[in-house]
C-alpha cells in the first residue's frame, strides 16, 4: 500500500509541476480540458507525421541500392 501511495504522490507532484509550468493552474476546468485535447491532437499529429513520413523515408533509404547514393 505504501508503494501505491508513493506512486500517487509522485504522479500528483509531476502533474502539479506540469500545470504550473504551462500556467494551467489559473484557468477554468473546462479550459484545461480544451487545452489538454489540443495537446493530444498535436501529439497525435506529430506521431502520425513521424510514423508515416520519417519512418517510411528511413526504410526507403535503407532499401535503396548503393548505386542510388551516387546519383544523389
N, C-alpha and C positions, 0 to 999 in steps of 0.2 A: 504494500500500500504506500510505503514511503517513496518507492520508485515512481509510482503514478503521480503522487503529489509533487515531487521534484520536477518531473517532466511537464506537468501542468504549469508550474511556476515558471519554468524555463520558457515555454511557449508564450505564456502571458507576458513575460518580460520582453521578449523579442517582438511580440505584436505591439506592445506599447511603444517600443523604440521605433517601429515602423510607422505608427500613427503620428508620433511626434516629429520624426524626421521629414515626413512629407506633409506635415501640418493638417492631417485629417482629424485630429482630436478636436478641432474647433468647429467642424461642420455638423450639420444635422445628420441623423442616422440614414435618412433616405438619400442624401447627397453622398454619403460614404459608400452606400451600396452602388450608386451610379458610377462613382469613380472606380470601385473595385471591378465592376462589369467592364468598364472601358479598359482597365489594365488587363483583364482576362482576354478581351478581344485583341488588344495589341500583342499580348504574349502568344495567342493562337496564330495570329498573322505572321509573327516573327518565326514561330515554329514551322508553319507551313512553308514560308519562304526558304528557310534553311533546309527543310526536308525535300522540297520539290526542285529547287534551283541549285543549291550548293552541293548537296549530296549527289544529285544527278550529274552535275558538272564534274565532280571529282571522279565518279565512276566512269564517266565518258573519257576523261583524260587518261585514266589507268588502262582502259581497254584499247586506246589508240596504239597502233604500231609505232615503233621508234622512228620510222621514216616521217611520220606526220609532224614530229617535232622539228625536223629540218625544214619543213615547208613553212613553219611559222617564222 
